[in-house]
């Protein structure tokens, strides 16, 4: 539980997006060298979708991150 809030389905959907990204791209979507920078990227949804990922798949993954 982050910030003493209960786990919701939103967490599961976000995790599904991360797993899908990792399976397609072979790396984590918000990977950086520091925890603080990773957290900032997660909170601002800063990730790059490789150009070989189809638009429907990219759209699905980006929607799972919301």
BADREN-197138 format. One record per residue: residue in one letter; x, y negated, z of N, C-alpha, C in turn. Coordinates in steps of 0.2 Angstrom, whole numbers, plus 2048, in hexadecimal, padded with zeros to 3 digits. Example, Ala and Ser with C-alpha at 12.3 -4.5 7.8 and 13.67 -1.06 7.14 Angstrom:
BADREN-197138
A84281C82783E816827842810827
S84080B823844805824840800827
This chain:
BADREN-197138
X8048068008008008008047FA800
X8047F67FB8077F07FA8037EA7FE
X8067E68028037E08057FD7E3809
X7FD7E980C7F87EC8107F17EC80C
X7F17EC8067EB7ED8027EA7F4800
X7E47F77FF7E37FE7FE7E47FF7F6
X7E68057F57E88077EE7E18077EA
X7E18047E47DB8047E07DD8077D9
X7D88087D57D980B7CE7DD8077CA
X7DD8007CB7E17FC7C77E97FE7C8
X7EB8007CE7F28027CE7F38097CA
X7EE80D7CA7EF8137C67EF8117BE
X7EB80C7BC7EB80A7B57F28077B3
X7F48037B87FB7FF7B78008057B6
X8008097BB80580F7BA8058137B4
X7FF8147B27FE8177AB8018137A6
X80180D7A68048097A180B8097A1
X80E8097A781580A7A88188107A5
X8148167A781681C7A581681D79D
X81081A79A81081A793815817790
X81781179281D80D78F823811790
X82481479682B81879782B81E792
X82582179182582778C827825785
X82481F78382581C77C82C81977B
X82E81678083481177F83A814783
X83A81978783F81C78A84381778F
X83F81279284180E79783B80A79A
X83C8087A08378057A48357FE7A1
X82F7FC7A182D7F679E8307EF7A2
X8317F07A88337EA7AC83A7EB7AF
X83E7EF7AC8457F07AF8497EA7AE
X84C7E97B48517E47B58577E67BA
X85C7E27BB8617E47C085F7E37C7
X85A7DF7C88587DD7CF8517DE7D0
X84F7E07D78497E17D98457DA7D8
X8477D47D98447CE7D98427CC7D1
X8477CE7CD8467CC7C68407D17C3
X8417D77C583B7DC7C38357DA7C5
X8347D87CC82E7D67CF82B7D07CB
X8307CB7C982E7C57C582B7C77BE
X82E7CC7BB82C7CE7B48257D27B5
X8247D67BA81E7D97BB8187D47BC
X81A7CF7C18147CA7C28137C57BC
X8177C47B88167C07B28157C47AB
X8157CB7AC8147CF7A68197CE7A1
X81F7CE7A38247CD79E8277D379C
X8257D67968287DC7938287DC78C
X82D7DF78882D7DF78182B7E677E
X8267E677A8247EC7778297ED770
X82C7F37708307F476A82C7F3763
X82F7F175E82B7F07588287F7755
X82B7FD756828803753822806757
X82080275C81A80476081480175C
X80F80675B8098037578057FE75B
X8017FA7577FE7F575A7F87F775F
X7F57FD75D7F07FF7627F3802769
X7F98057687FC80876E7FF802772
X8027FD76F8047F77727FF7F3776
X7F97F37737F37F07767F17F377C
X7F07FA77B7EE7FE7817F37FD787
X7F97FE7867FE7FD78B7FE7F678E
X7FD7F178A7FD7EA78D7F67E9791
X7F17EC78F7EB7EC7937EB7F079A
X7EF7F579A7F07F97A07F47F57A5
X7F87F07A37FC7EC7A77F87E67AB
X7F27E57A87EE7DF7AB7EB7E17B1
